Amino acid sequence: MATRHALFRSSSSSSSSFSFTAIVRSFATASHHNNHRQNHKFLDSNTFLGSWQPPKDPKEAEAKLAMLRREYAKQVKEVRKQYIHEMELLQIEKQRKDEARREALRVANEERKKLKAEAAQIRAQERKIAQQEFRETLLRERAEKLENWRMKVKKHGDKMAEKKNSLHKQSSMWIDEANLEQRILDAMTSQGGFYPR
């Protein structure tokens, strides 16, 4: 019944801001109350209820009433002691659960930090290996380029030496300037096509 009223109130008061969580909350509250009502243990009825028999003498009635008050005060004091003891036990249980939860969180945090540190270490090692491989590749490429450049320089030197050799060979066949005119005249006359005037 209370649930129905809570639902009606929540839906009628703000139909525009109708939310699913309000319904769930009202159902949860209602189920908690029902559960409490079913599991609650009531105390036995008090002996003071219906125990008063009015005496004829007022002094006797006053003494009896004072005794009843004292007994009632004792019982209230005992109930309060039990309540305080129960509350202390609940507080101790709550502290124990809080400490257990904090310990579990601490262990989980330490485990997460440990895993994070291990992952960072693995990443650092992978980065180091990648840098080493990159350095080795770079050095290999540089060595190949240097070897290529040396080959080119050698080829160029060989070409220059070959050119020089061929020039030396050709220069051995060259004619001195003194004999040049005579050789030209001999060549022309041997062909027979040119006679000087």
PyMOL commands that set and color helices and strands:
alter all, ss='L'
color gray80, all
select helices_A, chain A and resi 2-13+20-39+58-172+177-191
alter helices_A, ss='H'
color red, helices_A
deselect
rebuild
show_as cartoon
